[in-house]
Amino acid sequence: MKKVAWRFVSVLLVLVVSFGFATSLVSVKVAPRTPLRAWLVNNFDVAGTFTDHLEILVKDSDLDILKKAGISYKTIVDDVESRLSARMVRGYRTYEEMVAALKKLAKDHPEITKLEVIGKSAEGREIYAIKISDNPNVDEDEPSALIMGLHHAREWIAAEVPMRFAEYLVNNYGKDKKVTELVNGREIWVVPIVNPDGYVYSMTKYTMWRKTRRHIKDNYYGVDPNRNYGYQWGSVGTSDWPGSDTYHGPHAFSEPETQAIRDFAKREHFWCSVSFHSYGELNLYPYGYAYKAYAPDNDLLKELAEGMAKFNGHKPEKSSDLYPAMGDSDDWLYHDCHTLSFTLELGRRFIPDQSQIDEISQKNIKALLWLVDVIKEKYQHIANTTEPEEHDNPNAGNYWPWRHYVKKADFVREF
């Protein structure tokens, strides 16, 4: 397609996506590391990323844009909101129920837990972290782990799994030998809900909401918290337009939610971290901001991602091999805190059916137990730097120079 045609389509896209919510889920066949894939990732709400196709959320009017661009697609779900309402998704706790469960854990097990508010959201909701260790009120010289959930509002399973992990540790302490050893020998922190405002909005107003809920300007609300972290915050796999689902905010760490995680991580100096998302059944590791950027600990990160895969059955993968995205939590935690950081993409849909919650939780709890166990030995082998190494990956297709990619905001200015 000629350059002018791409500009025309992108101008239409900006005008159209300013109104209404995405309602349908469609699949677009597209090869990795191609200009088309780059355009789709930067201009649409990508739900799932696979080797040969993307799954994106669209409105009816967006489909006209795909047609004008000559892009074929297959409809997976015609109306996502109606489908979710029809099956009345059950089995997921509300923000208030999660908070109540955390408070109960801390009250019933004060000898191994400490509950702390690490920050507040834009709308004033508290962001809770629970510490699980044999001396919870003492900062001991032990390997530490950060387990996070729900950066993205509509990924309800990403809150349920870390919450169930905390409950599993507490309820099995003194009963299960391995759990008891880990609680006695580690400092484990769990933050089930990083984005409480978005979670509440998704559960009560619009299920497919992704971002936070801070008012930006006019009718625009929210920032994508997983594009708002401070290392390589920028334009790749993100948007500087407030109406986009991947809007990265006015500057790095502009949001109270990411500020809370930043300050917490700098205080605790975590050895490893896991951030839960959905969906795709993937174990991802840094760096994610560029195809050619490799962590000095790439082999170790890959080994640990593969080790977790033996328990949860996920595909281990370098984050950017899906698509590059700047400003995510893993890249910042690894680069600035030297934390061996991972993102685990759960299930095959944002909100799996109730019948799938137990299975997804159980296999990922096993993966977490393994990681928290081996991190004591594996962390001894980390590199003495986190500065990225740049080289081509011969197995990942043709390199697409993202720095030359023209974003939709630029299309509007040039038009």
SVG drawing of the C-alpha trace seen along z (x, -y; Angstrom):
<svg xmlns="http://www.w3.org/2000/svg" viewBox="-27 -19 57 50">
<polyline fill="none" stroke="black" stroke-width="0.4" points="0.0,0.0 1.3,-3.5 2.5,-5.7 -0.3,-8.2 -2.9,-5.5 -1.5,-4.4 -1.7,-8.1 -5.3,-8.4 -6.3,-5.2 -4.5,-6.3 -6.3,-9.7 -9.6,-7.9 -8.5,-5.6 -7.9,-8.6 -11.2,-10.1 -13.2,-6.9 -11.7,-5.5 -12.3,-8.7 -15.9,-7.6 -17.5,-4.6 -16.0,-1.4 -14.5,1.6 -17.1,4.3 -15.9,7.1 -12.9,9.4 -11.3,10.2 -8.3,12.1 -5.9,10.7 -3.3,12.9 0.0,11.1 3.6,12.2 6.0,11.2 8.3,8.1 6.4,6.6 5.2,3.0 1.6,4.2 2.1,5.8 3.7,2.6 0.8,0.5 -1.8,2.8 -0.1,2.9 0.3,-0.9 -3.2,-1.7 -5.5,1.0 -6.3,2.6 -4.3,5.8 -5.9,8.5 -3.8,11.5 -0.5,11.9 0.5,15.1 3.1,16.1 0.9,15.9 -1.9,13.6 -3.1,10.9 -6.4,10.7 -7.7,7.2 -10.7,5.5 -12.6,3.2 -15.8,1.3 -17.9,1.7 -16.5,-1.5 -13.0,-0.1 -13.8,2.8 -14.3,0.3 -10.8,-0.9 -9.4,2.6 -11.4,3.1 -10.2,-0.2 -6.6,0.8 -7.2,4.2 -6.7,6.1 -8.7,9.3 -10.0,10.5 -12.0,13.2 -14.6,12.4 -14.1,14.4 -16.7,12.7 -19.2,10.4 -20.1,8.5 -17.7,9.0 -19.8,7.1 -23.0,9.0 -21.2,12.3 -19.7,11.6 -23.1,10.4 -24.8,13.5 -22.6,15.9 -22.5,13.7 -18.9,14.2 -18.7,15.6 -15.9,16.7 -14.0,13.4 -13.8,11.3 -14.5,7.6 -11.9,5.1 -13.8,4.9 -13.8,8.6 -10.1,8.8 -9.3,6.2 -11.5,8.1 -9.6,11.3 -6.2,9.7 -7.2,8.2 -8.5,11.5 -5.3,13.3 -3.3,10.7 -5.6,10.8 -5.7,14.6 -2.0,15.2 -0.1,12.3 2.9,14.6 3.7,14.9 1.9,11.9 2.1,8.1 -0.4,6.1 0.7,2.7 -0.8,-0.1 1.9,-1.0 0.0,-3.8 -3.3,-5.1 -4.9,-5.1 -5.9,-8.3 -9.5,-7.9 -8.1,-7.3 -8.4,-3.5 -5.7,-1.8 -3.1,0.4 -2.3,3.3 0.7,5.5 0.9,8.4 4.2,9.8 4.5,13.5 7.5,14.6 8.4,16.1 9.4,12.8 7.1,10.4 7.9,7.3 11.7,7.7 13.7,6.9 15.8,10.0 18.7,10.8 16.7,13.3 15.8,13.7 12.8,11.6 10.0,11.9 7.4,9.5 4.2,11.1 1.9,8.5 -1.5,8.7 -3.9,6.6 -2.0,3.8 -4.8,4.0 -8.3,3.6 -10.1,6.2 -7.6,9.0 -9.5,10.3 -7.8,13.6 -4.5,11.6 -5.8,10.5 -7.2,13.9 -4.0,15.9 -1.7,13.8 -4.4,13.6 -4.8,17.4 -1.0,17.7 -1.0,15.7 -3.8,17.8 -2.0,21.0 1.2,20.0 -0.6,18.9 -3.0,21.9 -0.3,24.5 2.3,23.1 3.2,25.7 1.4,28.4 3.4,28.6 7.2,29.0 8.1,27.0 5.8,24.1 7.0,23.9 10.6,23.9 9.9,21.1 8.0,18.9 10.8,19.4 13.6,18.6 12.1,16.0 10.4,12.6 7.4,12.9 5.3,9.8 2.0,10.1 0.2,7.1 -2.9,8.6 -4.3,5.4 -2.0,2.7 -4.8,0.8 -7.8,0.8 -9.7,-2.0 -9.6,-0.2 -10.6,3.0 -13.7,1.5 -14.6,-0.2 -14.2,3.0 -16.4,4.9 -19.2,2.3 -19.2,0.1 -17.4,1.4 -15.8,4.9 -13.2,4.3 -11.7,1.2 -7.9,1.6 -6.3,-1.5 -6.3,-3.4 -9.1,-6.0 -7.3,-9.3 -9.0,-12.1 -6.5,-13.3 -8.5,-16.0 -11.8,-16.5 -13.4,-13.0 -10.2,-11.1 -9.5,-9.0 -6.7,-6.7 -3.1,-5.7 -1.9,-2.2 0.2,-1.5 2.3,1.1 3.5,-1.5 4.2,-4.1 7.4,-2.7 10.6,-4.7 13.1,-2.6 12.8,-3.2 9.5,-5.0 8.7,-6.1 6.8,-5.6 7.3,-1.9 4.2,0.2 2.5,-2.7 0.7,-5.9 0.9,-9.5 -2.8,-10.0 -4.9,-10.0 -7.7,-8.1 -5.6,-5.1 -5.7,-2.0 -1.9,-2.0 -1.6,-5.7 1.7,-5.9 0.9,-9.1 2.5,-12.5 5.8,-11.3 7.3,-8.2 5.9,-7.4 3.2,-10.0 0.6,-7.8 0.2,-7.1 -0.2,-3.4 3.2,-3.0 4.8,-5.4 3.6,-3.1 5.3,-0.1 8.5,-2.1 8.9,-3.3 8.1,0.1 10.5,1.9 13.3,-0.5 12.7,0.0 12.6,3.8 15.3,4.7 13.5,7.8 15.5,10.7 12.7,11.8 9.3,10.6 6.2,11.9 3.5,9.7 0.4,11.5 -1.6,10.5 -4.0,12.2 -4.0,13.7 -1.9,16.0 -0.3,18.6 3.2,17.1 6.1,16.7 7.8,13.5 11.1,12.0 13.0,8.7 14.0,6.9 10.7,6.0 11.3,2.5 13.2,3.5 13.8,6.7 17.6,6.3 17.9,5.4 19.1,8.4 19.6,8.5 23.0,9.5 21.1,12.2 19.2,13.3 20.2,16.9 19.4,17.0 16.0,15.3 15.2,17.8 16.2,20.7 13.9,19.5 11.0,18.9 11.5,22.4 11.6,23.8 8.2,22.2 6.9,23.5 7.4,27.1 4.7,26.3 2.2,24.0 2.6,25.2 3.2,21.7 5.5,20.8 8.7,19.1 9.6,16.1 11.5,12.8 8.9,10.1 9.8,8.2 9.5,11.3 5.7,10.8 6.0,7.1 8.3,4.4 6.7,2.2 8.3,-0.6 7.7,-1.4 6.7,1.9 7.3,3.1 9.6,5.9 12.1,3.8 12.2,1.2 12.5,3.8 15.3,5.6 17.3,2.5 16.9,0.2 16.5,2.7 18.3,5.7 15.3,7.9 14.9,11.0 11.5,10.1 8.8,11.9 5.3,11.5 3.0,14.5 0.1,14.2 -2.7,16.4 -5.4,18.3 -6.9,17.9 -9.2,15.0 -9.1,11.9 -11.7,13.3 -11.7,17.1 -14.9,19.0 -15.3,19.9 -14.6,23.5 -11.1,22.6 -10.0,20.5 -8.9,23.4 -6.8,25.0 -5.1,21.8 -4.4,20.9 -3.1,24.3 -0.5,24.6 0.7,21.1 1.0,21.4 3.3,24.4 5.4,22.2 5.7,19.5 6.7,22.0 9.4,23.3 10.7,19.8 10.7,18.6 12.5,21.8 15.4,21.7 15.9,17.9 18.3,18.2 20.8,20.2 20.1,18.7 20.5,15.1 24.1,15.8 24.8,16.0 23.4,12.6 25.6,10.3 27.2,7.3 25.4,5.0 21.9,4.6 22.8,2.5 21.3,4.1 23.4,5.9 22.3,5.3 22.4,8.0 20.1,9.6 18.1,12.7 18.4,14.9 15.4,17.0 12.9,14.2 12.3,13.0 13.2,9.8 14.0,6.8 11.5,4.0 13.1,0.6 10.5,-0.7 12.4,-4.0 11.3,-4.9 7.7,-4.0 5.3,-7.0 2.7,-7.0 -0.9,-7.9 -0.4,-11.2 2.2,-12.1 -0.2,-11.2 -2.7,-13.7 -0.1,-16.5 1.2,-15.8 -2.3,-15.5"/>
</svg>
